[in-house]
């Protein structure tokens, strides 16, 4: 006996016709936000490191 | 600055939780909505029905197709409204810059336009996926889509303008004037589906069911939180870069 009756598979395919679009919309939205936030955070960490290095150089010079 | 970053991260996590809650509420607790559109005859709510198409399945049984793509609206609309709101804030800062001529207002305006552009791109992505699912096309030059596309182009043009002027003061003044002029498209884009015939549905209207309103408000608060967090993070980055420039100057001197 099959796990899912073929008519049900057909029915679920109809019901979930738009599901990939809904899931893709939500997923892409958050992927974009997370990507952008990660990009900003990486740049912030780099800038912080540079600041620390230059402050050390200023202190040594002073 | 570290506190600013911590608050921003917390806001992003909260925004993520709220929009995820809204996403699931839209499937489990929200009732299936009927949407309104404006045609030449006036406001009708029959174009976007619960089941816009029926499909024949094996055995001669016809099943109505539940219109699942409407669930996209529970995060598409909050993102779009957030983009309008953040761009309005950018225009307010632009006006303040023109009045007070303080560099900080120009920076705030630029950061708000940048945040708004991110939200506009997110709106475009979610909207295009809805259009493909519901209309069967990726794009249609109907009034809402066209005016929103113009808004996105204006935001991109804002940065092109900024990069093309080297004098700092002139750049800030031109950008502020351009931002205010570009903002005029915000009320036009927002109101257009309510004023002229448009195939874009008017999703959230007065008197809507509480089961639809709750996930919408949750997603709206979440998106505004994310918007503020993105703005704060960019502001923290700007401050750090300014500090870096100051130390460099000090070292060179």
Interface residues (C-beta under 8 A of the other chain):
Chain A: X6 X7 X10 X11 X14 X15 X16 X17 X18 X19 X21 X22 X24 X25 X26 X28 X29 X30 X32 X33 X36 X37 X40 X41 X43 X44 X47 X48 X50 X51 X54 X55 X57 X58 X61
Chain B: X5 X12 X16 X19 X23 X55 X57 X58 X59 X63 X65 X66 X67 X68 X69 X71 X72 X75 X76 X79 X118 X121 X122 X125 X126 X129 X130 X132 X133 X134 X226 X229 X230 X233 X234 X236 X237 X240 X241 X243 X244 X247 X248 X250 X251
